[in-house]
Amino acid sequence: MQFCCCFCCGKGSNGRKKVKTEPLWTIFTLKELHAATNSFNYDNKLGEGRFGSVYWGQLSSGSQIAVKRLRAWSSGEETDFTVEVEVLARIRHKNLLSLRGYCAEGQERIFVYDYMPNLSLVSHLHGLHSSESLLDWTRRMNIAVTSAQAISYLHHHATPRIVHGDVRASNMLLDSEFEAGVTDFGYGKLMPDENGATKTTKAGGNNIGYLSPECIESGRESYMGDVYSFGIVLLELVTGKRPIEKLNQTTNRGITEWVLPLVYEKKYGEIVDQRLNGKYVEEELKRLVLVALMCAQSEPQKRPTMSEVVEMLMNESKEGKL
């Protein structure tokens, strides 16, 4: 089954000639993607997401791509796939990783994106590039603001509005200029009710430490759940620490538990990632930490909206909000 975006040419009812519009995505064949990824070779694997594995690939044209191969797909889920393709095709923001194309052959359901050469934020904080200290303070501030703008777009300006549902450092990808590209949005995130609750989710795997208390309790994703998760990402970006730190065999400590006492004592120099070697802007550091803690409050009604988060990060809000 193929899904195509509609375009036409000719004259409309008002007599004016309609402009032919190009499809927003490409339909790839499974053969093309096998060739691009060396048959989804393990050496090409970039990581594991909520819904499947992601591989690096190179098309015959030479352009590099990231290929998300979804887990086993049943015919009963065909409608879900159709909806996601239609939604993702409409979502366009410079800091959202937009869909480049897809493949739907047999049981295979595959999404294709542009490859982000600097991989994910988590790779620079905790992984492959963590020892290289490529994230200076300017880049961190830019990642904070641009990723907030992307999530705010999903919440407030996308049609329909979308809950991301899986905001975490591994879903903040970085291009060659270290501009953020937020990914893994759109799947089952459409708003079915006025309260902004979406499909159920599970606390486990890579999202441990990012999920809000109410999400863990109810299994429901929401706008305010995204805000909480983003607050944790901000603290991770500032401190260089993981959301959950293992103290011993039986005790874990959340990042907010570690940060809060230091904020009360105004020891911001101990909070900031030591790999920065003291090279940061103190006022920006304080602002980032305080905004993060506002987002990561346990009571959802006390958290700001993502549009308010953007304003505060860009220092356009009144100081009283902080």
Secondary structure, 3 states (H helix, E strand, C coil): CCCCCCCCCEECCCCCEECCCCCCCEECCHHHHHHHCCCCCHHHEEEECCCEEEEEEECCCCCEEEEEEECCCCHHHHHHHHHHHHHHHHCCCCCECCEEEEEEECCEEEEEEECCCCCEHHHHHCCCCCCCCCCCHHHHHHHHHHHHHHHHHHHHCCCCCECCCCCCHHHEEECCCCCEEECCCCCCCECCCCCCCCCECCCCHHHCCCCCHHHHHHCECCHHHHHHHHHHHHHHHHHCCCCEEECCCCCEEEHHHHHHHHHHCCCHHHHCCHHHCCCCCHHHHHHHHHHHHHHCCCCHHHCCCHHHHHHHHCCCCCHHHC
